Amino acid sequence: MPEGHKIHRLANDLNHRFKSTRVYAESPQGRFSKSAALINNLLVTDAQAWGKHLTIQMSKDLFVHVHLGLYGRFKFSPTPGPKPRGTVRLRLRNTHSVFDLTGPNCCELLDGKELQKLQARLGPDPIRPSANYEDVWMKIRNSKVPIGKILLEQRKISGVGNIYRAEALFATQINPNRQAKELEEKDFERLWDWLVTYMRLGVSRNRITTSIDSTQETMIYAQEECPQCQRQVDKWDLGGRSMFACLHCQK
């Protein structure tokens, strides 16, 4: 499943190609046909990401909400684009670009009030400028849940996936099994600051990266050996996903 940086990059790319233009909308698959008819020939006014959720704002206070999930894919191509396949849930087209969406976990049309309800269920997103660590800290500071599990709870913090979880905890030397209430506020602030820096860098580079100065993608995730102590990387299930860490280095 794409992590938050990928959805923010998608929003940027949609704005670059479609913002302030009228679009022809269709659903070759048929599952989004009624909604596509409602947004056909409307203006795209903005595309935004909140965690792993994408919204494409149309005129008339309508929003296309997309969550890619595990199998969702998207593709841009020059107009007129390839002949649409039957698996395309949504196609948007203007005079110069085509956007095809296939296999999303969710593709629905919302009004403004419905969008507000959706966003109210989501935690702060480190990539969004308005987010701050205090809002998350106030929710988790008394929690007995391991911090490694909390990082995947999208109601607490949005956009962090399995790779960023492992990398952030390793970079800040925090044991994923530590209960959130055992952390000091300064520990969580360091963790948040790392996520802000590297998830935003992931948007600009269009890939996960854990180093400002190199092309290194991961330090600990899916690695065999800890880069600090050269011991074998620990791997176990935490929050329904494989957790990678060095329990010798991370305290």
N, C-alpha and C positions, 0 to 999 in steps of 0.2 A: 504494500500500500504506500503511495507517495506520501512523504512527510511534508510539513507545512511550507518549506521553502519552494517546493515544486509547484504548489498551488498558487503561491504569490507570484512566481515567475509566469505561470499560465495567465493570471490576471493581467500582469504587465503586457504580455504578448497580445492578449485580446484587446486591450486598450490601444496598443500601437496600431493594430490592424482595423479595429471596428469602431472605436469611440467617435461619437458625433456623426455616425453614418447610419443610413437606413439599411435594414437587412431583410433579405428574403429568408424566411424560416420554414423548414419542413422536417418531417420525421419519416424517413424512408422505411424504418422498422414499423411504424404505426403506433407505437406505445405512447408517443408524445404529440400525436397529431392534433388533438383539440387545443392543447396549449400552444403549439406552434402556430396554429391559425390565429390565435389571439395576439401574438407578438409579430406576426408577419407584417412587414413594411413599417415597423416602428423604429425609432432611433435607439441606438445603444448609447446610453449616457455615461456608464461607468462599469468597470468590472473590478471586484474586490475579493480578497481572500480573508477568511477568519479561520485560522488553524487549517484544517483539512477540508474546509467548506468554501466553495466558490459561488459567488453571486454575480450575475450579469444583470445590471439595472437597465431596464427599458423605459421609454416614455410611458405615460399613463400609470405610473407608480406600480409597475410590474417587475418582478425579479425572477430570473431563472436561477434556481438553486441546484447546484451539482455537488455530489460527493462521489468521488471516483471509486472508493472502496478498493478491493483487491484486483478487480478485473477491468476497471474503467481505463479507457485509452482516448487520446485526442490527437488530431492531426490538422495542421494548417497546409493549405496548398493555394496556388494562384487561381483566380477565377478563370474558367468556369469550374475547375476542379474535376477530379475523376468521377466517373459514373458512380453514384452512391450505391453502396452495398446494402443489402437488406438488414444488416446488423447496426446500421447507423441510427442511433436514437434521436439525435438532433443535428441538423445541418444549418449553419448560418452562412449567408453569402452576401457580400456587397460587390461593388464594381471591381475590386482588385484582390479580394481574399475569400477563402472558404475555410470554415471551421467545421470539422466532423467530430462528433462525440459517440463513442461506442462503449457498451458494457458498463455504464456507471452503476454504482450501488443505489444512487438516488438522482433523479432528474425531474424536477417539479417546478411549477409556476406558483409564486407566492405574491401576495400583496404586501404593502408596507408593514401592516400590523403583524402579519404572519412572520415576516422576516425578523421583526423585533423579538418575537417569542423565541425564534430559533437562536438568535444571538444571545439572548438572556440565559440560555442553557449552556453556553460555552464559556470556558475560562479565558483569562487574558492570553493573548497571542504575543510571544516575544518579538515577532517581526513588526507588529503594528506599533507606530510611534506613540499611541496613547496608552499602551500597556505599561504597568510597573510591577515590580516584584512585591510591593507591600500588599497589593490586593490578593495575591496568591498566598503570601505568608500568613495573613490573617485567617485564611481558611484552613491551613494545614498545620499551624504551629502546635496544636494540641492533639494531633492525630497519631494514632498508634500504627497506622499503615506505613509500610516501608516506603522510603522516598523513591526507590526504584519502581515501585508500582504506581505511586501517585503521578509520576511524570507521564504515564500513559493515560491517565484519566482526563479526558478532554473537557470535562466539566470543571476541572481544577486549573488546567493549563492547556492551551490549544496549540496543536501543530507538531508537538514533539512525538516522534515515532521511535521505533526500537533502536535505530542506529544513533540518533542524537542522544537518546537516553544513556546508552552505554558510554558514548564519547564524553558527554558532559560530566558524568559522575567520575570517570577516570581522570579527566583533565583537572577536576577540582579535588580529587583524592577522597571522595566520599563513598563509603560502603553502601551499596544499593539496599542492603538489608536493614540499615538503620531506620528506626521509626522516625517519622518527621518531627515528633516532639523532642527527640534527642538532639536535633540540630540546633545550633545557635543561629540567630537571625543573620549574622555575618556570613555563615556558611551558605545559607540559601541565597543570599545576595550575590555571592561569588558564582554560584551555580547559575542563577538567572542571568548575570552579566555575560557568562560564557555563551549561554544559549542565544542571547541577543546578538552578540558579535558574530558567531559562526553560522547561525541560521540566516541572518541578513547577508552574510558573505555567500552563503549557499544560493540565495536568490540571484545575486549579481553574477555568480559563476555558473549558475544553472546545474549545480551538482553539490553533493555533500563534501565538505572539506573541513579539516581540523587544524589547518596551518595557514596563517596569513601569507607566509613567504614561500610556500612550496605547493606541490600538487598532491601532497599526502591526503588520502581520503579518510582512512580510519587508523586510530592508534591501537584500539583494543577490540572493537567489534569484529567477530569472525576471525580473530587472529589466534595463532597457536601459542605465541610466547609474549610475555609482558615486555614492552620496550624499555622498562626501567630496571627490573630485577632479573629478567630473563627466565622467570619461572613460568610454568604452564598456566595459560589463561583459564580461569574458572568459568564454567558454563552450567546454568541451571534454569529452570522455568520460574519466571516471576511475572505475575500478572498475565499469564497465558501466552507469554512470548519468551524466547530464549534470551537470557541475560548473560552478557559477557563482562567480566571484571577480573581484577587481580586482588584477591582478598588479602594478600600479603601487603600490598601497597596502599590499598584503599581502606581507610579506617572509619 
